[in-house]
Amino acid sequence: MDLLDELGLADEHPPEECAVFGIYAPGHEVARLAYFALYALQHRGQESSGIAVSDGRAFECYKDMGLVSQVFNPEILERLTGDLAVGHNRYSTTGSSRIDNAQPLMLKSHLGPLALAHNGNLTNFRELKDELKARGATFLTSSDSEVIGKLFAVAEGDALAEKTRNTVAKLRGSYSVVVATKDAVIGFRDPLGVRPLCLGRLEGGWVVASESCALHTIGAAYEREVRPGEAVILSSAGMESVQLWDVKQHALCLFEYIYFARPDSMINEEAVYTSRFRMGERLAVEHPVAADVVIAIPDSGVPAAMGYAHAARIPYAEGLIKNRYIARTFIQPDDELRKVGIKLKFNPLTHNIKGRRVVLIDDSIVRGNTTRALVKLLKEEGALEVHVRITSPPMIHPCFYGVDTATHEQLIAHEKTVPEICKHIGADSLGYLSIDGLMEATRYAKSNLCRACFTGQYPGEGAGCEARLSERRRTDRRGEPAPTGATV
């Protein structure tokens, strides 16, 4: 449990997802490039980090609990030499928080050793695990990622394309996966395209990453997104594309636009920042209010707040400064600090708030505790009114595709009406962006986006999975205390 959990304030947004990265680039310092790529993707997971490297003969892998900067140092990176690498930042949705579940996972196969990194959630995890156990497989983790690795290891076929095709034929749910053999990297994406994955070109090599911001950081050129149901194989032969599925429906997670992705990343050939700015503009049209200043809950609310201010012709200002690393402390607060509460995470800029009618912009409300604490803080700092505006519709259903959202009972919008939520958080008014407004801001076809957490209409195998997901969370989060980091 981190500090914000201890304070009951770690609920402002749906938790981040994992980050995956793969690189095939002989002649480059692939471990160092993987390190900086994972650094750029740190926002997608802060629980653990790891890098596995192959020199064409064998793998060496290092991973540990903590941030990228806490896990790696120059001495460790110097030991990780080779032509290809796989990297991972983890936020756990399946499997307890311990080093056993940190990735990349190392596995054995008839092709030799494998390294695997996964972002997503398998809806048929239990069935696949039971099937593999019946065939004699043993498991060292409680993560569904190991199921993917075991399936890949035993899948029929000597050619990587065939082996990958036979693996994904059994998978249901969401996944962006990077698998490395000793001399090739394979990146593949689920047929719905729920989780993101993009392809980049580096001089003398290729990379795949969860987001394009990682490519820019390491000097790779953005090539395109890996298509839903596609695998890309990176090796000495170059880049080979294989369409694994005859895709009939796309369902990219809408929260990539709303919150998960970095604003400088590209989704469907457009900067996320631009989409969020448009969300704010549309929100101002749908929910106008007489006010003196527009502020954001940093950081993801900033582009939308600027868009709202622009459309409403109300000045934008910083009103809250985020203490970005407070959640990473392992020292729990005493009773005196607990009373401080939200001030441990946000410092108010009183001169931008006092005596003013404030519009407060954020991307979502999950349980409502943090929003309520922030509204109270702003009023204590002298705000005359606080009008909360949210750049997504009310979140009323849990996710089964890799976003660790609450159950129905824990989602405030499932239990309360908008006026009741407004009263609960203590705001003077509350407005959510409509689903149509959100679709318009993304400039992407409604049919190609997963909006199940707002509508309850799940794509693919998601419908009817709540009972299985609840059971999985009860069993998989029982774990032993984490040992220290390890080289494998």
URGIHU-V178485 format. One record per residue. N is the residue number from 0. OMEGA is omega in degrees with one decimal (* if undefined). BURIAL is b if it has 9 or more other ideal C-beta (glycine too) atoms within 8 Angstrom, else e. Layout:
<<N & OMEGA & BURIAL> <N & OMEGA & BURIAL>>
This chain:
<<0 & 178.1 & e> <1 & -173.1 & b> <2 & -177.5 & b> <3 & 171.6 & b> <4 & -179.5 & e> <5 & -178.5 & b> <6 & -177.8 & b> <7 & -174.3 & e> <8 & -176.3 & b> <9 & -173.9 & b> <10 & -172.6 & b> <11 & -179.6 & b> <12 & 166.9 & b> <13 & -178.7 & b> <14 & -178.5 & b> <15 & 174.1 & b> <16 & 177.0 & b> <17 & 174.7 & b> <18 & 175.2 & b> <19 & -179.6 & b> <20 & 175.0 & b> <21 & -179.0 & b> <22 & 168.7 & b> <23 & -174.0 & b> <24 & 177.1 & b> <25 & -179.4 & e> <26 & 177.2 & e> <27 & 173.4 & b> <28 & -168.8 & e> <29 & 179.1 & b> <30 & 179.3 & b> <31 & 177.4 & e> <32 & 177.4 & b> <33 & 178.8 & b> <34 & -178.0 & b> <35 & 175.4 & b> <36 & 177.7 & b> <37 & 176.3 & b> <38 & 178.9 & b> <39 & -178.7 & b> <40 & -175.5 & b> <41 & -178.2 & b> <42 & -176.7 & e> <43 & 179.2 & b> <44 & -176.2 & b> <45 & -175.8 & b> <46 & 179.3 & b> <47 & 178.8 & b> <48 & 179.7 & b> <49 & 177.5 & b> <50 & 172.8 & b> <51 & -175.6 & b> <52 & 175.2 & b> <53 & 175.6 & b> <54 & -178.6 & e> <55 & 179.4 & e> <56 & -176.5 & e> <57 & 177.2 & e> <58 & 163.0 & b> <59 & -175.4 & b> <60 & 172.4 & b> <61 & 178.8 & b> <62 & -179.1 & b> <63 & 175.1 & b> <64 & 176.6 & b> <65 & 178.9 & b> <66 & 179.6 & b> <67 & -178.0 & b> <68 & 178.0 & e> <69 & -175.0 & e> <70 & -171.5 & b> <71 & 171.9 & b> <72 & -177.0 & e> <73 & -178.3 & e> <74 & 178.9 & e> <75 & -179.3 & b> <76 & 177.8 & b> <77 & -178.8 & e> <78 & -175.7 & b> <79 & -176.6 & b> <80 & 177.9 & e> <81 & -176.7 & b> <82 & -179.1 & b> <83 & -179.1 & b> <84 & 172.5 & b> <85 & 179.9 & b> <86 & -177.2 & b> <87 & 164.6 & b> <88 & -171.5 & b> <89 & 156.5 & b> <90 & -171.4 & b> <91 & 167.7 & b> <92 & 174.4 & b> <93 & -177.6 & b> <94 & -175.7 & b> <95 & -176.5 & b> <96 & 179.4 & b> <97 & -174.0 & b> <98 & 179.1 & b> <99 & -175.9 & b> <100 & 176.1 & b> <101 & -178.5 & b> <102 & 9.8 & b> <103 & 172.5 & b> <104 & 178.6 & b> <105 & -176.3 & b> <106 & 177.3 & b> <107 & 176.7 & e> <108 & 178.4 & b> <109 & 174.6 & e> <110 & -175.3 & e> <111 & -177.6 & e> <112 & 177.7 & b> <113 & 170.7 & b> <114 & -174.8 & b> <115 & 172.9 & b> <116 & -171.1 & b> <117 & 169.3 & b> <118 & 178.7 & b> <119 & -176.2 & b> <120 & 177.8 & b> <121 & 178.1 & b> <122 & 176.9 & b> <123 & -177.7 & b> <124 & -176.1 & b> <125 & -178.9 & e> <126 & 180.0 & e> <127 & -179.4 & b> <128 & 178.6 & b> <129 & 178.8 & e> <130 & 179.6 & e> <131 & 177.8 & b> <132 & 179.0 & b> <133 & 178.4 & e> <134 & 175.2 & e> <135 & -179.1 & e> <136 & 173.1 & e> <137 & -174.4 & e> <138 & -179.8 & b> <139 & -178.6 & e> <140 & 173.4 & b> <141 & -176.5 & b> <142 & 175.7 & b> <143 & 177.4 & b> <144 & 179.5 & b> <145 & 176.5 & b> <146 & 177.8 & b> <147 & 179.9 & b> <148 & 179.4 & b> <149 & 178.1 & b> <150 & 179.1 & b> <151 & -177.2 & b> <152 & -175.8 & b> <153 & -178.7 & b> <154 & 178.8 & b> <155 & 176.9 & e> <156 & 175.3 & b> <157 & 176.3 & e> <158 & -175.9 & e> <159 & 179.9 & b> <160 & -179.4 & b> <161 & -179.3 & b> <162 & 179.0 & b> <163 & 179.5 & b> <164 & -179.0 & b> <165 & 176.1 & b> <166 & -173.8 & b> <167 & 178.1 & b> <168 & -178.6 & e> <169 & -172.8 & b> <170 & 172.6 & b> <171 & -179.4 & e> <172 & -176.9 & b> <173 & 176.5 & b> <174 & 158.6 & b> <175 & -170.3 & b> <176 & 168.9 & b> <177 & 176.9 & b> <178 & 176.3 & b> <179 & 163.0 & b> <180 & -177.6 & b> <181 & -177.4 & b> <182 & 178.5 & b> <183 & 175.3 & b> <184 & 178.3 & b> <185 & 172.6 & b> <186 & 178.1 & b> <187 & -169.4 & b> <188 & -178.0 & b> <189 & -173.8 & b> <190 & 175.2 & b> <191 & -177.4 & b> <192 & -178.0 & b> <193 & -179.5 & b> <194 & -174.2 & b> <195 & 173.3 & b> <196 & -180.0 & b> <197 & -174.8 & b> <198 & 178.2 & b> <199 & -179.6 & b> <200 & 176.8 & b> <201 & 179.7 & b> <202 & -179.7 & e> <203 & -178.7 & e> <204 & -177.5 & b> <205 & 177.4 & b> <206 & 168.7 & b> <207 & -177.2 & b> <208 & 178.0 & b> <209 & -178.0 & b> <210 & -177.5 & b> <211 & 178.2 & b> <212 & 178.3 & b> <213 & 179.6 & b> <214 & -179.1 & b> <215 & -177.5 & b> <216 & -176.2 & b> <217 & 176.4 & b> <218 & 176.7 & e> <219 & 179.1 & b> <220 & 176.7 & e> <221 & 179.9 & b> <222 & -179.9 & e> <223 & 171.3 & e> <224 & 168.2 & b> <225 & -173.8 & b> <226 & 173.8 & b> <227 & 179.9 & b> <228 & -178.3 & b> <229 & 168.9 & b> <230 & 172.5 & b> <231 & -178.1 & b> <232 & -177.0 & b> <233 & -176.5 & b> <234 & 178.5 & b> <235 & 177.7 & e> <236 & -178.7 & e> <237 & 179.9 & e> <238 & 176.6 & e> <239 & 178.1 & b> <240 & 178.8 & e> <241 & 175.3 & b> <242 & -173.2 & b> <243 & -175.4 & b> <244 & 167.5 & e> <245 & -169.5 & e> <246 & 179.5 & b> <247 & -176.4 & e> <248 & 172.2 & b> <249 & -179.2 & b> <250 & 176.2 & b> <251 & -179.5 & b> <252 & -179.3 & b> <253 & -178.4 & b> <254 & 170.0 & b> <255 & 176.9 & b> <256 & -171.3 & b> <257 & -168.8 & b> <258 & -167.0 & b> <259 & -171.7 & b> <260 & 173.1 & b> <261 & -175.3 & b> <262 & 179.6 & b> <263 & 176.1 & e> <264 & 178.9 & b> <265 & 170.1 & b> <266 & -178.3 & b> <267 & 172.7 & b> <268 & 177.6 & e> <269 & -179.5 & b> <270 & 177.5 & b> <271 & 179.2 & b> <272 & -177.8 & b> <273 & 178.5 & e> <274 & -179.3 & b> <275 & 176.0 & b> <276 & 179.4 & b> <277 & 175.5 & b> <278 & 178.7 & b> <279 & 178.2 & b> <280 & -179.1 & b> <281 & 178.6 & b> <282 & 177.9 & b> <283 & 177.9 & b> <284 & -176.7 & e> <285 & -175.3 & b> <286 & 178.1 & b> <287 & 177.2 & e> <288 & 174.6 & b> <289 & -176.3 & e> <290 & -176.7 & b> <291 & -176.2 & e> <292 & 174.8 & b> <293 & 176.4 & b> <294 & -179.1 & b> <295 & 162.6 & b> <296 & -174.4 & b> <297 & 6.4 & b> <298 & -170.5 & e> <299 & 180.0 & b> <300 & -172.6 & b> <301 & -179.6 & b> <302 & -180.0 & b> <303 & 178.0 & b> <304 & 177.8 & b> <305 & 176.6 & b> <306 & 178.0 & b> <307 & -179.4 & b> <308 & -179.3 & b> <309 & -177.5 & b> <310 & -177.2 & b> <311 & -176.4 & b> <312 & 175.2 & e> <313 & -178.9 & b> <314 & 173.1 & e> <315 & 177.1 & b> <316 & 171.1 & b> <317 & 178.3 & b> <318 & -178.5 & b> <319 & 174.3 & b> <320 & -174.8 & b> <321 & 171.2 & e> <322 & -163.8 & b> <323 & -172.7 & e> <324 & -177.9 & e> <325 & -178.2 & b> <326 & -175.1 & b> <327 & 179.6 & b> <328 & 176.7 & e> <329 & 177.7 & e> <330 & -177.0 & e> <331 & -176.5 & e> <332 & 172.3 & b> <333 & -175.3 & e> <334 & -179.5 & e> <335 & 179.4 & e> <336 & 177.0 & e> <337 & 178.7 & b> <338 & 177.6 & e> <339 & 172.7 & b> <340 & -172.0 & b> <341 & -178.6 & b> <342 & 174.0 & e> <343 & -177.4 & b> <344 & -176.8 & b> <345 & 171.4 & b> <346 & -179.5 & e> <347 & 171.1 & b> <348 & -169.0 & b> <349 & -175.8 & e> <350 & 175.8 & e> <351 & -172.8 & b> <352 & -170.9 & b> <353 & 177.7 & e> <354 & -175.7 & e> <355 & 171.3 & b> <356 & -168.4 & b> <357 & 166.2 & b> <358 & -178.4 & b> <359 & -175.8 & b> <360 & 171.0 & b> <361 & -173.8 & b> <362 & -177.5 & b> <363 & 168.8 & b> <364 & 179.9 & b> <365 & 177.7 & b> <366 & 175.6 & b> <367 & -175.9 & b> <368 & -178.1 & b> <369 & 178.8 & b> <370 & 178.4 & b> <371 & 179.8 & b> <372 & -179.9 & b> <373 & 177.0 & b> <374 & 178.1 & b> <375 & 179.5 & b> <376 & -178.8 & b> <377 & 178.9 & b> <378 & 175.4 & b> <379 & 179.4 & e> <380 & 172.0 & b> <381 & 176.7 & b> <382 & 179.5 & b> <383 & 178.2 & e> <384 & 174.4 & e> <385 & 179.7 & b> <386 & -175.0 & b> <387 & 177.8 & b> <388 & -173.2 & b> <389 & -174.2 & b> <390 & 172.5 & b> <391 & 173.7 & b> <392 & 175.7 & b> <393 & -178.6 & b> <394 & -170.8 & b> <395 & -179.3 & b> <396 & 177.3 & b> <397 & -179.7 & b> <398 & 177.4 & b> <399 & -172.5 & b> <400 & 172.0 & b> <401 & 175.0 & b> <402 & -171.7 & b> <403 & 179.7 & b> <404 & -178.1 & b> <405 & 173.2 & b> <406 & 177.9 & e> <407 & -174.4 & b> <408 & -178.0 & e> <409 & 179.2 & e> <410 & -172.7 & b> <411 & -178.4 & b> <412 & 174.8 & b> <413 & -175.2 & e> <414 & -173.0 & e> <415 & 172.4 & e> <416 & 178.9 & e> <417 & 176.2 & b> <418 & 178.3 & e> <419 & 176.2 & e> <420 & 178.7 & b> <421 & 178.3 & b> <422 & -178.7 & e> <423 & -177.1 & b> <424 & 175.8 & b> <425 & -178.6 & b> <426 & 175.3 & b> <427 & 171.0 & e> <428 & -178.6 & b> <429 & 177.4 & b> <430 & 176.4 & b> <431 & 172.9 & b> <432 & 179.1 & b> <433 & 177.9 & e> <434 & 177.8 & b> <435 & 177.7 & e> <436 & 178.1 & b> <437 & 178.4 & b> <438 & -179.6 & b> <439 & -178.6 & b> <440 & -179.2 & b> <441 & -175.5 & b> <442 & -179.7 & e> <443 & -175.2 & b> <444 & -179.7 & e> <445 & -177.7 & e> <446 & -178.2 & e> <447 & -177.1 & b> <448 & 175.3 & b> <449 & 179.7 & b> <450 & -173.1 & b> <451 & -178.4 & b> <452 & 176.7 & b> <453 & -172.8 & b> <454 & -175.0 & e> <455 & 179.3 & e> <456 & -173.3 & e> <457 & 175.6 & b> <458 & 172.3 & b> <459 & -174.4 & b> <460 & -174.8 & e> <461 & -176.6 & b> <462 & 176.3 & e> <463 & -175.2 & e> <464 & -172.2 & b> <465 & -178.5 & b> <466 & 179.4 & e> <467 & 180.0 & b> <468 & -179.9 & b> <469 & 178.6 & b> <470 & 180.0 & e> <471 & -179.0 & b> <472 & 179.2 & e> <473 & -175.4 & e> <474 & -171.3 & e> <475 & -178.8 & b> <476 & 172.5 & b> <477 & -175.9 & e> <478 & 176.3 & b> <479 & 176.4 & e> <480 & -174.8 & e> <481 & 169.7 & b> <482 & -177.9 & e> <483 & -178.2 & e> <484 & -174.6 & b> <485 & 167.8 & b> <486 & -177.7 & e> <487 & * & b>>
